[in-house]
Amino acid sequence: MKYLLVFAVVFIAVWLWRKNRREEMQSRPPPQKPPAVGAPQAMVRCAHCGLHLPAADAIAGPDGAVFCSVAHRQAASR
C-alpha cells in the first residue's frame, strides 16, 4: 500500500510538470527563421596580388583588368 501511494504521488507530480511545460511551450512565440543567404556572386582575381574577391567589390582597371584596391590599380599602371 505504501508503494502505491508513493507511485501515485510521483505520477501526479510528473503529470503536473509535463502539463506546465506543454502550456509554456504553447505560449512561446515560434522560433525565428535564420536570415536568408543571398545568391552566389561571381568572383574575380586581382591582377596585382591574386586575391579573389566578389566582382561587385572589384575596381576596374585598364584593359579589362580588375583590382582589389585603388593602390593596386595605381601600382599596376606604373
Secondary structure, 3 states (H helix, E strand, C coil): CHHHHHHHHHHHHHHHHHHHHHHHHHHCCCCCCCCCCCCCCCEEECCCCCCEEEHHHCEECHHHCEECCHHHHHHHHC
